[in-house]
Amino acid sequence: MYPLERLIFFKEKINFFSLSSEWDEDTAFQVVICARNAEEWLPMVLNSIEEAMLNKKWILVFGDDQSDDSTVKIVERFSKVSSSDFYKIFKFKKQRNVATAKNLVIKKALEYADEYKGILLTDADDLFGTKRADGLFNCIKNTKLPIALGSWYLCEKGQQEYVSAEKSYATFKYGPWATLIHSDFFSKDEPFFYEELDAHEDLLLWYELYYAGLEMCISNKTVTCYYNSNEDSVSKNKNQAKRLFLWKEFEKIKDSLEEKKCNILR
């Protein structure tokens, strides 16, 4: 069952941000990646990040979830020629699921949050949109909102489908790779992603934030990501029974969340 305390935490976080935080005109950025065995796509992803972040003040925070391929070596090689202020590479033991791995990297990224407040989460197999940082920042900088959401392309079987930010927001179907998030909206104590799910933790997050009362800055004109629909991902497990089980577990938690939303919105 979904813990109501988590929803209350998000509601308090939203209220606190609107009263106490703001976007600085000279906001610097963190690109935050968590990966395991990502050598196939990682060079293209890092190249796309370098192109998008050129002439900006930024760093890259990379968490390796015990890869046994050349993932870390690729990141180390890019760190030597990057336009970033620096790369920070963390290696840790294999985590229980994707949510715990992502949360661990986010916690590491918060060590640099005083100077680099704009958090750009991304996956190791999705290409950065060239205007992601500029477009989302220009959308949100004069607001008191903690998250900006942009448009993206779904890349699947050689085809690309454009998905607007407005449609994504209405259907809850997007990932953190389509956002810009202020570092003040994260917490070192409360995990950002719900760790009791082994898949679809990012989809659940949007329901959590919506029911907690979050309003996002919507930027239809900003293409944030070229999302690679990878059949080898956790959520698209090749074992159909496993895939169905993971989806049903997500729906069970989501339904529990929906049942409790009335308690917090009274």
Backbone as CSV, one residue per row, in Angstrom:
resi,resn,N_x,N_y,N_z,CA_x,CA_y,CA_z,C_x,C_y,C_z
1,MET,0.835,-1.202,0.000,0.000,0.000,0.000,0.868,1.250,0.000
2,TYR,0.400,2.258,-0.705,1.166,3.496,-0.801,1.150,4.258,0.528
3,PRO,2.321,4.710,0.991,2.378,5.441,2.267,1.916,6.890,2.130
4,LEU,0.877,7.256,2.837,0.325,8.597,2.767,1.351,9.649,3.179
5,GLU,2.274,9.285,4.067,3.287,10.227,4.547,4.117,10.781,3.388
6,ARG,4.323,9.981,2.375,5.120,10.433,1.229,4.373,11.525,0.457
7,LEU,3.089,11.352,0.281,2.281,12.359,-0.403,2.242,13.657,0.394
8,ILE,2.153,13.543,1.690,2.164,14.724,2.560,3.496,15.443,2.445
9,PHE,4.580,14.675,2.377,5.908,15.277,2.219,5.977,16.116,0.945
10,PHE,5.482,15.574,-0.161,5.524,16.318,-1.420,4.670,17.579,-1.343
11,LYS,3.516,17.487,-0.702,2.674,18.673,-0.578,3.383,19.762,0.216
12,GLU,4.047,19.384,1.295,4.795,20.352,2.103,5.963,20.923,1.315
13,LYS,6.594,20.089,0.503,7.731,20.539,-0.303,7.284,21.567,-1.340
14,ILE,6.139,21.329,-1.950,5.596,22.269,-2.934,5.311,23.617,-2.283
15,ASN,4.682,23.597,-1.124,4.355,24.836,-0.413,5.616,25.574,0.026
16,PHE,6.599,24.830,0.515,7.851,25.441,0.969,8.576,26.109,-0.189
17,PHE,8.595,25.446,-1.352,9.296,26.009,-2.501,8.652,27.330,-2.925
18,SER,7.332,27.371,-2.963,6.644,28.582,-3.422,6.892,29.765,-2.496
19,LEU,7.218,29.471,-1.233,7.443,30.535,-0.261,8.912,30.916,-0.106
20,SER,9.817,29.958,-0.333,11.207,30.169,0.077,12.251,30.049,-1.023
21,SER,11.895,29.562,-2.196,12.898,29.318,-3.233,12.587,30.119,-4.495
22,GLU,13.589,30.246,-5.348,13.403,30.927,-6.629,14.541,30.552,-7.568
23,TRP,14.320,30.811,-8.843,15.335,30.560,-9.854,16.203,31.806,-10.018
24,ASP,17.506,31.624,-9.943,18.430,32.733,-10.165,18.626,32.954,-11.658
25,GLU,18.863,34.205,-12.035,19.086,34.532,-13.439,20.302,33.801,-14.007
26,ASP,21.291,33.574,-13.156,22.520,32.905,-13.597,22.594,31.459,-13.103
27,THR,21.451,30.784,-13.036,21.397,29.389,-12.579,22.370,28.513,-13.368
28,ALA,23.170,27.732,-12.623,24.061,26.751,-13.234,23.394,25.376,-13.164
29,PHE,23.869,24.451,-13.983,23.160,23.191,-14.192,23.986,21.964,-13.797
30,GLN,23.267,20.922,-13.426,23.830,19.593,-13.270,23.116,18.645,-14.229
31,VAL,23.876,17.906,-15.015,23.325,16.788,-15.770,23.592,15.534,-14.941
32,VAL,22.530,14.821,-14.599,22.627,13.712,-13.656,22.202,12.423,-14.348
33,ILE,23.113,11.450,-14.359,22.876,10.183,-15.062,23.155,9.012,-14.133
34,CYS,22.276,8.021,-14.188,22.522,6.739,-13.529,22.524,5.663,-14.607
35,ALA,23.508,4.769,-14.580,23.604,3.802,-15.669,24.196,2.483,-15.196
36,ARG,23.870,1.456,-15.954,24.501,0.139,-15.776,24.637,-0.506,-17.148
37,ASN,25.872,-0.841,-17.503,26.163,-1.493,-18.784,25.551,-0.710,-19.958
38,ALA,25.995,0.531,-20.090,25.411,1.447,-21.073,26.362,1.762,-22.217
39,GLU,27.360,0.934,-22.464,28.407,1.275,-23.418,27.897,1.466,-24.850
40,GLU,26.795,0.835,-25.217,26.310,0.920,-26.596,25.862,2.336,-26.958
41,TRP,25.097,2.980,-26.070,24.517,4.276,-26.365,25.268,5.443,-25.739
42,LEU,26.046,5.173,-24.725,26.613,6.238,-23.913,27.460,7.255,-24.689
43,PRO,28.318,6.857,-25.612,29.083,7.875,-26.353,28.195,8.869,-27.090
44,MET,27.126,8.389,-27.722,26.207,9.291,-28.426,25.467,10.193,-27.442
45,VAL,25.095,9.638,-26.300,24.389,10.427,-25.286,25.285,11.537,-24.759
46,LEU,26.514,11.209,-24.413,27.435,12.211,-23.881,27.768,13.273,-24.923
47,ASN,27.875,12.864,-26.182,28.086,13.848,-27.249,26.918,14.823,-27.346
48,SER,25.697,14.287,-27.233,24.514,15.149,-27.314,24.455,16.113,-26.133
49,ILE,24.891,15.664,-24.975,24.932,16.530,-23.791,25.952,17.644,-23.982
50,GLU,27.127,17.288,-24.473,28.163,18.292,-24.705,27.680,19.365,-25.677
51,GLU,26.996,18.958,-26.714,26.488,19.914,-27.702,25.437,20.832,-27.077
52,ALA,24.564,20.252,-26.253,23.483,21.036,-25.652,23.971,21.985,-24.565
53,MET,25.036,21.614,-23.863,25.469,22.377,-22.689,26.654,23.291,-22.974
54,LEU,27.107,23.340,-24.210,28.243,24.187,-24.574,27.958,25.648,-24.217
55,ASN,28.963,26.309,-23.646,28.895,27.724,-23.246,27.982,27.979,-22.045
56,LYS,27.679,26.921,-21.294,26.919,27.073,-20.062,27.798,26.689,-18.874
57,LYS,27.396,27.124,-17.692,28.071,26.684,-16.477,27.360,25.411,-16.016
58,TRP,28.095,24.285,-16.058,27.438,23.020,-15.752,28.454,21.975,-15.308
59,ILE,27.930,20.940,-14.673,28.713,19.775,-14.303,27.924,18.532,-14.687
60,LEU,28.614,17.404,-14.713,27.943,16.124,-14.936,28.192,15.226,-13.731
61,VAL,27.108,14.699,-13.169,27.191,13.758,-12.046,26.732,12.406,-12.559
62,PHE,27.637,11.433,-12.495,27.370,10.116,-13.085,27.471,9.042,-12.019
63,GLY,26.435,8.223,-11.924,26.448,7.095,-10.998,26.460,5.784,-11.762
64,ASP,27.435,4.942,-11.483,27.530,3.649,-12.152,27.032,2.548,-11.221
65,ASP,26.010,1.835,-11.680,25.357,0.792,-10.886,26.022,-0.565,-11.147
66,GLN,27.318,-0.614,-10.827,28.149,-1.823,-10.936,28.128,-2.413,-12.351
67,SER,28.505,-1.580,-13.322,28.615,-2.069,-14.695,29.765,-3.056,-14.821
68,ASP,29.618,-3.992,-15.749,30.726,-4.907,-16.026,31.166,-4.802,-17.491
69,ASP,30.856,-3.647,-18.100,31.347,-3.367,-19.440,32.214,-2.104,-19.390
70,SER,32.331,-1.374,-20.468,33.237,-0.223,-20.517,32.554,1.101,-20.162
71,THR,31.404,1.053,-19.522,30.640,2.264,-19.204,31.486,3.312,-18.494
72,VAL,32.140,2.940,-17.419,32.901,3.902,-16.621,34.072,4.465,-17.423
73,LYS,34.744,3.636,-18.186,35.874,4.098,-18.992,35.428,5.140,-20.023
74,ILE,34.240,4.958,-20.590,33.716,5.921,-21.560,33.487,7.268,-20.890
75,VAL,32.873,7.244,-19.704,32.606,8.489,-18.986,33.919,9.175,-18.599
76,GLU,34.870,8.406,-18.143,36.169,8.976,-17.766,36.844,9.621,-18.969
77,ARG,36.719,9.003,-20.121,37.330,9.564,-21.326,36.671,10.893,-21.702
78,PHE,35.371,10.958,-21.638,34.660,12.196,-21.949,34.973,13.293,-20.936
79,SER,35.198,12.912,-19.696,35.452,13.910,-18.652,36.707,14.725,-18.936
80,LYS,37.638,14.156,-19.670,38.909,14.819,-19.944,38.806,15.876,-21.045
81,VAL,37.731,15.832,-21.830,37.595,16.774,-22.942,36.288,17.568,-22.865
82,SER,35.603,17.469,-21.751,34.295,18.096,-21.612,34.389,19.603,-21.418
83,SER,33.324,20.309,-21.838,33.222,21.742,-21.586,32.684,22.043,-20.188
84,SER,32.328,21.000,-19.452,31.776,21.173,-18.108,32.847,21.662,-17.139
85,ASP,32.407,22.189,-15.993,33.357,22.541,-14.945,34.072,21.295,-14.438
86,PHE,33.328,20.210,-14.332,33.930,18.918,-13.986,32.890,17.812,-14.122
87,TYR,33.382,16.576,-14.250,32.562,15.375,-14.135,32.801,14.802,-12.737
88,LYS,31.754,14.352,-12.079,31.893,13.625,-10.820,31.333,12.224,-11.046
89,ILE,32.189,11.228,-10.935,31.809,9.852,-11.250,31.785,9.024,-9.966
90,PHE,30.625,8.438,-9.693,30.465,7.597,-8.512,30.229,6.151,-8.947
91,LYS,30.926,5.235,-8.315,30.721,3.809,-8.562,30.192,3.175,-7.283
92,PHE,29.101,2.441,-7.399,28.534,1.812,-6.215,28.074,0.393,-6.528
93,LYS,27.811,-0.371,-5.487,27.368,-1.747,-5.651,25.979,-1.784,-6.280
94,LYS,25.704,-2.879,-6.981,24.412,-3.030,-7.653,23.271,-2.775,-6.687
95,GLN,22.397,-1.849,-7.069,21.271,-1.493,-6.221,20.081,-2.425,-6.443
96,ARG,19.142,-2.367,-5.499,18.010,-3.293,-5.508,17.137,-3.108,-6.745
97,ASN,16.958,-1.882,-7.171,16.157,-1.614,-8.367,16.556,-0.255,-8.941
98,VAL,15.905,0.136,-10.021,16.244,1.387,-10.696,15.997,2.589,-9.787
99,ALA,14.906,2.542,-9.028,14.568,3.664,-8.160,15.649,3.915,-7.119
100,THR,16.143,2.863,-6.479,17.170,3.052,-5.451,18.463,3.563,-6.073
101,ALA,18.784,3.103,-7.275,19.993,3.573,-7.958,19.878,5.055,-8.306
102,LYS,18.739,5.458,-8.863,18.534,6.864,-9.202,18.580,7.751,-7.959
103,ASN,17.946,7.294,-6.909,17.924,8.084,-5.672,19.318,8.265,-5.093
104,LEU,20.148,7.240,-5.220,21.513,7.331,-4.718,22.309,8.381,-5.483
105,VAL,22.150,8.416,-6.808,22.861,9.404,-7.620,22.346,10.814,-7.334
106,ILE,21.043,10.953,-7.175,20.477,12.266,-6.846,21.042,12.764,-5.516
107,LYS,21.149,11.887,-4.550,21.702,12.282,-3.249,23.136,12.780,-3.410
108,LYS,23.902,12.138,-4.269,25.269,12.597,-4.542,25.244,13.965,-5.235
109,ALA,24.317,14.150,-6.163,24.232,15.411,-6.890,23.904,16.575,-5.964
110,LEU,23.157,16.323,-4.920,22.772,17.387,-3.995,23.965,17.943,-3.222
111,GLU,25.087,17.240,-3.248,26.302,17.763,-2.626,26.801,19.012,-3.356
112,TYR,26.369,19.217,-4.593,26.811,20.358,-5.409,25.669,21.341,-5.664
113,ALA,24.573,21.175,-4.926,23.358,21.938,-5.202,23.461,23.413,-4.844
114,ASP,24.361,23.779,-3.970,24.487,25.196,-3.622,24.903,26.039,-4.825
115,GLU,25.738,25.473,-5.666,26.239,26.214,-6.829,25.527,25.837,-8.116
116,TYR,25.091,24.580,-8.225,24.474,24.082,-9.458,23.045,23.651,-9.139
117,LYS,22.113,24.566,-9.318,20.747,24.357,-8.834,19.782,23.796,-9.873
118,GLY,20.138,23.847,-11.117,19.253,23.331,-12.160,19.579,21.883,-12.467
119,ILE,18.688,20.959,-12.101,18.956,19.526,-12.243,18.308,19.006,-13.526
120,LEU,19.136,18.426,-14.398,18.685,17.813,-15.644,18.947,16.316,-15.565
121,LEU,17.944,15.566,-15.166,18.067,14.113,-15.095,17.958,13.525,-16.495
122,THR,18.741,12.484,-16.754,18.630,11.833,-18.054,19.039,10.379,-17.928
123,ASP,18.635,9.584,-18.924,19.029,8.180,-18.981,20.242,8.036,-19.889
124,ALA,20.912,6.912,-19.767,22.153,6.706,-20.504,21.934,6.228,-21.931
125,ASP,20.670,6.133,-22.366,20.407,5.737,-23.750,19.462,6.706,-24.459
126,ASP,19.297,7.902,-23.907,18.412,8.904,-24.503,19.210,10.157,-24.866
127,LEU,19.026,10.646,-26.081,19.786,11.791,-26.554,19.186,13.095,-26.048
128,PHE,20.042,14.001,-25.640,19.650,15.327,-25.157,19.146,16.188,-26.305
129,GLY,18.073,16.920,-26.079,17.668,17.956,-27.012,18.602,19.151,-26.880
130,THR,18.975,19.766,-27.990,19.988,20.820,-27.957,19.534,22.059,-27.186
131,LYS,18.228,22.292,-27.097,17.704,23.480,-26.414,17.068,23.139,-25.071
132,ARG,17.347,21.943,-24.557,16.660,21.523,-23.326,16.891,22.496,-22.173
133,ALA,18.137,22.775,-21.865,18.440,23.634,-20.715,17.916,25.048,-20.933
134,ASP,18.228,25.645,-22.081,17.802,27.028,-22.360,16.284,27.146,-22.412
135,GLY,15.646,26.239,-23.146,14.209,26.326,-23.328,13.438,26.177,-22.028
136,LEU,13.804,25.185,-21.235,13.093,24.966,-19.979,13.391,26.069,-18.971
137,PHE,14.640,26.536,-18.949,14.985,27.597,-18.001,14.266,28.899,-18.349
138,ASN,14.217,29.252,-19.617,13.528,30.479,-20.018,12.036,30.401,-19.710
139,CYS,11.499,29.196,-19.746,10.081,29.002,-19.425,9.809,29.223,-17.937
140,ILE,10.728,28.785,-17.095,10.425,28.713,-15.662,11.079,29.805,-14.819
141,LYS,12.051,30.516,-15.351,12.900,31.373,-14.520,12.152,32.494,-13.813
142,ASN,11.050,32.945,-14.363,10.296,34.038,-13.737,9.077,33.539,-12.962
143,THR,9.060,32.249,-12.656,7.955,31.662,-11.910,8.427,31.235,-10.529
144,LYS,7.480,30.775,-9.720,7.794,30.172,-8.422,7.516,28.676,-8.463
145,LEU,7.719,28.081,-9.643,7.480,26.651,-9.836,8.801,25.892,-9.797
146,PRO,8.809,24.668,-9.277,10.064,23.920,-9.157,10.425,23.054,-10.359
147,ILE,9.451,22.764,-11.246,9.711,21.832,-12.348,9.162,22.396,-13.660
148,ALA,9.995,22.338,-14.695,9.562,22.649,-16.058,9.535,21.359,-16.867
149,LEU,8.540,21.246,-17.741,8.362,20.054,-18.571,8.347,20.449,-20.037
150,GLY,9.139,19.737,-20.850,9.197,20.021,-22.272,8.683,18.890,-23.133
151,SER,8.688,19.107,-24.435,8.263,18.102,-25.403,9.412,17.126,-25.668
152,TRP,9.102,16.044,-26.382,10.126,15.021,-26.633,9.721,14.157,-27.824
153,TYR,10.663,13.360,-28.291,10.402,12.432,-29.373,10.526,10.997,-28.877
154,LEU,9.524,10.196,-29.179,9.577,8.764,-28.915,10.229,8.088,-30.117
155,CYS,11.360,7.441,-29.882,12.106,6.780,-30.953,11.955,5.266,-30.806
156,GLU,11.291,4.656,-31.770,10.988,3.238,-31.659,10.942,2.600,-33.041
157,LYS,11.715,1.537,-33.212,11.733,0.771,-34.461,12.005,1.657,-35.673
158,GLY,12.953,2.574,-35.518,13.366,3.425,-36.615,12.452,4.599,-36.903
159,GLN,11.411,4.774,-36.092,10.466,5.860,-36.287,10.537,6.854,-35.124
160,GLN,10.202,8.109,-35.397,10.153,9.137,-34.362,8.753,9.728,-34.283
161,GLU,8.215,9.784,-33.063,6.892,10.370,-32.831,7.026,11.540,-31.872
162,TYR,6.577,12.710,-32.312,6.632,13.906,-31.479,5.544,13.856,-30.414
163,VAL,5.940,14.130,-29.163,4.996,14.163,-28.046,5.126,15.523,-27.374
164,SER,4.079,16.324,-27.430,4.141,17.666,-26.857,4.163,17.618,-25.342
165,ALA,4.698,18.663,-24.741,4.722,18.757,-23.282,3.300,18.767,-22.725
166,GLU,2.411,19.458,-23.419,1.020,19.550,-22.971,0.361,18.173,-22.936
167,LYS,0.588,17.370,-23.972,0.021,16.023,-24.022,0.648,15.143,-22.937
168,SER,1.951,15.254,-22.776,2.640,14.460,-21.751,2.075,14.747,-20.370
169,TYR,1.908,16.025,-20.078,1.413,16.437,-18.767,-0.001,15.915,-18.518
170,ALA,-0.819,15.927,-19.555,-2.214,15.498,-19.421,-2.345,13.996,-19.249
171,THR,-1.396,13.236,-19.797,-1.500,11.774,-19.776,-0.549,11.111,-18.787
172,PHE,0.300,11.910,-18.119,1.281,11.396,-17.159,2.323,10.492,-17.820
173,LYS,2.515,10.629,-19.117,3.430,9.737,-19.827,4.664,10.496,-20.297
174,TYR,5.628,10.577,-19.413,6.923,11.176,-19.735,7.900,10.761,-18.650
175,GLY,9.160,11.029,-18.886,10.171,10.668,-17.907,10.883,11.886,-17.363
176,PRO,11.720,11.706,-16.366,12.492,12.832,-15.831,13.405,13.448,-16.870
177,TRP,13.703,12.706,-17.949,14.525,13.224,-19.034,13.843,14.364,-19.807
178,ALA,12.587,14.649,-19.516,11.874,15.754,-20.186,11.730,16.966,-19.282
179,THR,12.474,17.021,-18.194,12.253,18.055,-17.184,13.517,18.847,-16.849
180,LEU,13.284,19.973,-16.190,14.305,20.724,-15.453,13.747,20.895,-14.048
181,ILE,14.518,20.512,-13.032,14.029,20.522,-11.657,14.986,21.337,-10.789
182,HIS,14.441,22.226,-9.978,15.254,23.008,-9.049,15.757,22.094,-7.931
183,SER,17.016,22.240,-7.574,17.611,21.365,-6.562,16.920,21.477,-5.207
184,ASP,16.298,22.627,-4.918,15.609,22.787,-3.633,14.401,21.882,-3.511
185,PHE,13.939,21.337,-4.628,12.752,20.475,-4.584,13.109,19.045,-4.177
186,PHE,14.388,18.717,-4.193,14.838,17.397,-3.743,15.118,17.424,-2.244
187,SER,15.236,16.248,-1.666,15.551,16.128,-0.247,16.620,15.061,-0.058
188,LYS,17.519,15.309,0.863,18.537,14.309,1.194,17.963,13.183,2.043
189,ASP,16.776,13.400,2.592,16.190,12.426,3.521,15.064,11.600,2.902
190,GLU,14.264,12.211,2.034,13.132,11.502,1.419,13.476,11.137,-0.017
191,PRO,13.451,9.842,-0.377,13.769,9.436,-1.751,12.841,10.096,-2.763
192,PHE,13.403,10.540,-3.864,12.612,11.200,-4.900,11.712,10.191,-5.615
193,PHE,12.268,9.035,-5.944,11.498,7.976,-6.588,11.099,6.921,-5.553
194,TYR,9.895,6.395,-5.698,9.351,5.419,-4.764,10.081,4.084,-4.925
195,GLU,10.755,3.637,-3.883,11.686,2.518,-3.992,11.043,1.148,-3.854
196,GLU,9.746,1.092,-3.594,9.085,-0.205,-3.480,8.598,-0.735,-4.823
197,LEU,8.860,0.008,-5.877,8.539,-0.446,-7.228,9.820,-0.811,-7.965
198,ASP,9.806,-1.936,-8.642,10.975,-2.350,-9.412,10.954,-1.811,-10.843
199,ALA,9.867,-1.177,-11.232,9.754,-0.538,-12.555,8.641,0.497,-12.508
200,HIS,8.669,1.427,-13.464,7.636,2.458,-13.604,7.616,3.444,-12.431
201,GLU,8.731,3.542,-11.720,8.806,4.484,-10.608,8.689,5.929,-11.089
202,ASP,9.132,6.196,-12.329,9.032,7.560,-12.859,7.587,7.912,-13.202
203,LEU,6.833,6.966,-13.737,5.420,7.221,-14.013,4.650,7.495,-12.725
204,LEU,4.935,6.720,-11.699,4.251,6.924,-10.421,4.536,8.313,-9.864
205,LEU,5.759,8.799,-10.041,6.148,10.092,-9.490,5.233,11.210,-9.961
206,TRP,4.839,11.182,-11.238,4.003,12.263,-11.756,2.621,12.246,-11.119
207,TYR,2.088,11.053,-10.846,0.815,10.961,-10.118,0.982,11.495,-8.696
208,GLU,2.084,11.141,-8.065,2.348,11.630,-6.714,2.359,13.153,-6.669
209,LEU,3.100,13.749,-7.580,3.237,15.206,-7.576,1.926,15.889,-7.955
210,TYR,1.192,15.295,-8.873,-0.097,15.872,-9.272,-1.075,15.864,-8.098
211,TYR,-1.171,14.743,-7.409,-2.095,14.647,-6.277,-1.640,15.501,-5.099
212,ALA,-0.345,15.779,-5.041,0.157,16.655,-3.982,-0.063,18.129,-4.320
213,GLY,-0.522,18.415,-5.537,-0.866,19.780,-5.907,0.174,20.521,-6.711
214,LEU,1.122,19.807,-7.333,2.180,20.484,-8.083,1.687,21.011,-9.426
215,GLU,2.023,22.242,-9.716,1.841,22.821,-11.042,3.204,22.899,-11.713
216,MET,3.286,22.471,-12.960,4.539,22.527,-13.705,4.494,23.634,-14.747
217,CYS,5.672,24.113,-15.111,5.805,25.058,-16.219,5.893,24.238,-17.510
218,ILE,4.955,24.441,-18.424,4.858,23.640,-19.638,5.479,24.385,-20.814
219,SER,6.452,23.750,-21.466,7.147,24.372,-22.598,7.019,23.485,-23.833
220,ASN,5.951,23.689,-24.599,5.724,22.877,-25.793,6.816,23.065,-26.836
221,LYS,7.411,24.254,-26.891,8.376,24.567,-27.949,9.756,23.953,-27.704
222,THR,9.987,23.462,-26.501,11.308,22.931,-26.171,11.355,21.415,-26.338
223,VAL,12.179,20.937,-27.269,12.401,19.495,-27.422,13.508,19.092,-26.453
224,THR,13.159,18.304,-25.473,14.094,17.983,-24.399,14.886,16.713,-24.625
225,CYS,14.304,15.770,-25.373,14.888,14.436,-25.380,14.416,13.643,-26.595
226,TYR,15.291,12.764,-27.048,14.933,11.745,-28.033,14.968,10.424,-27.284
227,TYR,13.790,9.997,-26.852,13.673,8.851,-25.948,13.759,7.544,-26.721
228,ASN,14.744,6.734,-26.387,14.956,5.462,-27.053,14.140,4.377,-26.352
229,SER,13.074,3.925,-27.007,12.235,2.869,-26.434,12.958,1.544,-26.576
230,ASN,13.655,1.177,-25.521,14.568,0.044,-25.543,13.872,-1.211,-25.041
231,GLU,13.812,-2.228,-25.872,13.155,-3.476,-25.488,13.915,-4.237,-24.406
232,ASP,15.148,-3.838,-24.131,15.936,-4.507,-23.092,15.825,-3.806,-21.745
233,SER,14.984,-2.787,-21.641,14.869,-2.049,-20.394,14.110,-2.869,-19.353
234,VAL,14.191,-2.417,-18.097,13.522,-3.136,-17.012,12.022,-3.162,-17.230
235,SER,11.442,-2.024,-17.604,9.994,-1.934,-17.751,9.474,-2.687,-18.969
236,LYS,10.367,-2.973,-19.930,9.969,-3.732,-21.116,10.682,-5.079,-21.141
237,ASN,10.603,-5.749,-20.018,11.252,-7.050,-19.868,10.811,-8.002,-20.980
238,LYS,11.768,-8.710,-21.563,11.440,-9.630,-22.646,10.547,-10.774,-22.189
239,ASN,10.628,-11.081,-20.908,9.737,-12.078,-20.322,8.361,-11.442,-20.131
240,GLN,7.394,-11.847,-20.944,6.085,-11.203,-20.931,5.390,-11.320,-19.580
241,ALA,5.585,-12.457,-18.920,4.981,-12.632,-17.601,5.585,-11.646,-16.598
242,LYS,6.901,-11.467,-16.667,7.575,-10.514,-15.786,7.132,-9.092,-16.097
243,ARG,7.019,-8.767,-17.376,6.584,-7.426,-17.768,5.182,-7.134,-17.228
244,LEU,4.286,-8.101,-17.370,2.923,-7.933,-16.879,2.897,-7.788,-15.367
245,PHE,3.731,-8.575,-14.688,3.807,-8.497,-13.225,4.253,-7.104,-12.781
246,LEU,5.281,-6.557,-13.425,5.776,-5.227,-13.071,4.718,-4.160,-13.290
247,TRP,3.960,-4.284,-14.385,2.915,-3.294,-14.651,1.789,-3.389,-13.623
248,LYS,1.423,-4.615,-13.262,0.359,-4.782,-12.265,0.789,-4.250,-10.901
249,GLU,2.059,-4.405,-10.562,2.570,-3.858,-9.300,2.491,-2.333,-9.309
250,PHE,2.823,-1.735,-10.460,2.691,-0.286,-10.602,1.232,0.148,-10.435
251,GLU,0.330,-0.540,-11.120,-1.084,-0.170,-11.047,-1.635,-0.343,-9.637
252,LYS,-1.155,-1.350,-8.922,-1.611,-1.581,-7.553,-1.233,-0.397,-6.660
253,ILE,0.013,0.072,-6.790,0.457,1.209,-5.987,-0.253,2.483,-6.422
254,LYS,-0.420,2.659,-7.740,-1.109,3.851,-8.244,-2.556,3.891,-7.746
255,ASP,-3.228,2.748,-7.761,-4.607,2.701,-7.278,-4.677,3.024,-5.791
256,SER,-3.692,2.544,-5.038,-3.639,2.852,-3.611,-3.422,4.337,-3.394
257,LEU,-2.570,4.933,-4.223,-2.324,6.374,-4.159,-3.604,7.153,-4.451
258,GLU,-4.342,6.748,-5.465,-5.570,7.439,-5.839,-6.627,7.343,-4.738
259,GLU,-6.650,6.216,-4.041,-7.605,6.049,-2.950,-7.322,7.026,-1.806
260,LYS,-6.039,7.357,-1.630,-5.646,8.195,-0.498,-5.578,9.678,-0.822
261,LYS,-5.711,10.031,-2.100,-5.546,11.426,-2.486,-6.573,12.335,-1.798
262,CYS,-7.780,11.822,-1.570,-8.824,12.645,-0.948,-8.427,13.056,0.471
263,ASN,-7.662,12.219,1.128,-7.259,12.522,2.500,-6.369,13.753,2.560
264,ILE,-5.528,13.933,1.540,-4.573,15.046,1.577,-5.167,16.309,0.946
265,LEU,-6.176,16.166,0.107,-6.720,17.320,-0.591,-7.912,17.937,0.132
266,ARG,-8.261,17.429,1.304,-9.357,18.007,2.082,-9.002,19.400,2.580
